[in-house]
Amino acid sequence: MRPGLAVALASASLMLLGAAPGDGDTAPLPARLADTGGGDQLITAEAPALDSTSGTLTWWDRRDGQWTKAGSAPARFGARGLVEGAARQQGTNTTPTGLYDLPFGFGIQPAPAGTSVDYRPVKADSWWCEDNDSTSYNRWVEPLPADCRSAESEKLSSYTTQYTYALVIGFNYERPVRGRGAGIFLHVNGQGATAGCVSVPSDAMQEILRWANPARAPHIAIGTASGDTAITRY
């Protein structure tokens, strides 16, 4: 076979596969994940490395078996970066990596028009119990139970910017392991890195709330670009 013909045939084959010579894996990020939660909506929160406090959050739709980007925004992570979710410890200001569901939304402001997720209004007596000794550990409570110390919990209305709009991230939520961490949310940016949550600008948070559809089982995957906590592992 003539060398020129061989090159032409190879290039044509690459084009049929959706790649150009020299390209790496061009499949959309969700298609490269080990698991996406089984639904047709996914949020990816990707940081360059474990010690990163910023990265990119993207939300995706799957239609006819193909993942397409619905939106993207700069994201912030914990002040001490990220850590494998199963190894996280409470109070470390780290964002847990892993794949999680999104149980419900909440906010100081009413839900944006078009929101279909369960959305709870923050009231004066709305708390998130983070007391390891409480039977309500890692749960929304109204009012604060007697066995949940206020000093170990978050009064949600106190976070007037961050909790304007938010989604609960299902980290350590279904069967809470005490000491692993509580109150991990996707919320509006504060002044800097988070205490372990993921945050985005307010307009992006509102867009995500309008986009998320419980019937399509949205999940969030949090991870790094490579290494043991690479987002593609989850």
N, C-alpha and C positions, 0 to 999 in steps of 0.2 A: 504493500500500500504506500502511495506517495506520502511523504511527511506532511505536506500541506493539507491533503485530504484527511489524514488522521486528526490533525488539529481542529479542522472544521467539524468533523463528526463529534469530537470530544466537547467542543463548545456548544454544539447543538444539544447534546445530551444534558449538559449542565443547565441550559436554558429550559429544557423540558422539566427538569427537576426543580426549577424555580431558583436556581443559584447561578451566579456568574463566576468565572474563573477567579480563584483566590478568595472567594467569600467563605466565611464560616457558616455556622448554622443560622439560617435566616428565618427559621420558624418563629412565630410570635412567642413571647415569653411563657404564657400559660401552657402552650403546647409542649414546652420543654420541662415542665414541672412533673415530679413523680405523681402528684395527686392535686386535684383542684377542688375537691370536696363534693364532686358529683353533680354540681349545678351548672347553670348556664351564665352565671355572672361571677367574676373574680376581681378582687383588688390585689395588686402586687405592691409591696412596699420594700424597695431594694436599696440597700446601703452599699457603698464601695467596700467597706471593711468593718470588722467588729468594733473598732474604736471610732467609727464615724458617728456624727451626731446629725447628719443630714443625708438626704438621698432623693429618691424619686418614687412617688406613688402614682400608680396607673390603674384605671378601672377598665374592665374588659367585658365584652359580650360574646357568647358563643351562639352562632346561628348556622344551621345546616352543617354542623360539625366543625366550623371554622371560628377561631378566636379573632376578634377585631377590637382595636383600641377605641374606647368610648370617651376617654379623657385622661388628663395627666396633670400633675402639680408637684412642685417641690415639697418634700416632706422633711420633718424633723423627728429625731429619735431621742432616746434617753441621754442624759448629760454624761453618762459613762458608757455610751455606746449600746451595743447589742450583746446578747448572750443566748446560748441554746436554751429554749424554753423549758425543757425538762430539768435543767440544772440551775434555773434562776432562783435567787433568794430575794425575799422581800426587803425593800428599803435600800436596794443597791443602785437605783436610778438607771437601770438597764432595761432595754426593750427586748421582750422575749421573741426569739425567732420561732417559726413554725407555721402551721396551717390551722386557722381557727374559723369558727362560724361567727355570725354577727347577731346575737340574740335579740337586741332591740335598740332603738334610738332614744335619745332624750335631749332636752335642752331648756335653757332659760327662756329662749324665744320660741314662739309657736313653730311647728313644723313647716318647712317651706311648702308652698303650694305644689301639689302633685306627689307628696310623700306617701308611700304606701306601707312602709315598715311600721311596726308597732312603735309608737313614739310617745314617751312619757314627759309631761311638763314638769320642770323642776319647781318645787314649791319651797316655802320657808323651812319645812321640816323634812325635806328630802336629803337623805344621807347615803353614802356608800360605806358599808361597814367593812373595815380592814383590820379589826381586832381579832387576832389569832385565837383568842379564848372565847369568842362569841359563837353561838349557834348560827348566827347570821353572817358569818365570815364570807366575804366577797359577794355580797348581795346588796341590792337597792333596798332601803328600808325607809318607812314613813310611819311614825316618827322613829327616832333612834331607840332601839331596845335597851332595857336596863342592863343587859349583859354585854353591851357593846360600848366601849369607852370612846368618847368624842375625840380625845387626844390621839386615838389610834385610827380615826376614820376621817372621811371627807364630807364636809357640809357642802353639797353641790352648788348651792346658790352663792357660795363665797367666790367661786371661780367665774367671775362675771364675763370674762372674755373667752376662756378656754371652753367652757361648757355652754356657750351660746347655742351651739349645735354639736351633737356627738353621737357616735355609735359605740355600743359596748363590743369589745373584742372578747371572744369566748375563751380567753386564756385562763386556765385554772378555774373554770366556771362550772362545768357540769358536775364534776366531783372534786371540789376544792381540796387541795393539799395545803395544809396550814404551813405557813412560812415560805411558801413559794411565791406568793404575790397576789395582790388584789387591786381592783380598780384600774384595769388596763383598757384604755379607750382609744378610738380614733376621734380626734376633736380639733377645734380651731386653734391655731397658733397662739401661744402666749408671747412673752418677750424673748424667749430663747429655747434651748433644748428642753425636753420634757423630763418628768420623773420616771419615765418608763413607757409612756404612751407613744402613739404616733400622732403627729399633728400636721395640719395643712392650712392654707389660707381659708378665710371664711367663705369666699365665693365657691371654692372647690368643695368645701364641706357641705354646703347647701346643694350643690350639683349632685354630689354623691347620694345624699338623702333622697333627692328626687329620682335618681337613677335606680337605686337599689329596689329590687322587687322580690319579696319573700317567696313568691311562687317559683322563682328561678334559683333559689337556694344560694344566695351570695355568700362567699367566704373571703377571707383575707390571708394571703401568704406573705410572711415577713422573713427576710433573709438578706444575705450578703451576695455580692457578685460572684464569689468563688469560695473555695475552702469547705471546711466541715459544716459550716452554716449557710452554704450556698442556697439561694432561694429555690433552685431547681431540684434540691433534695426533697422538698416538701410537697 
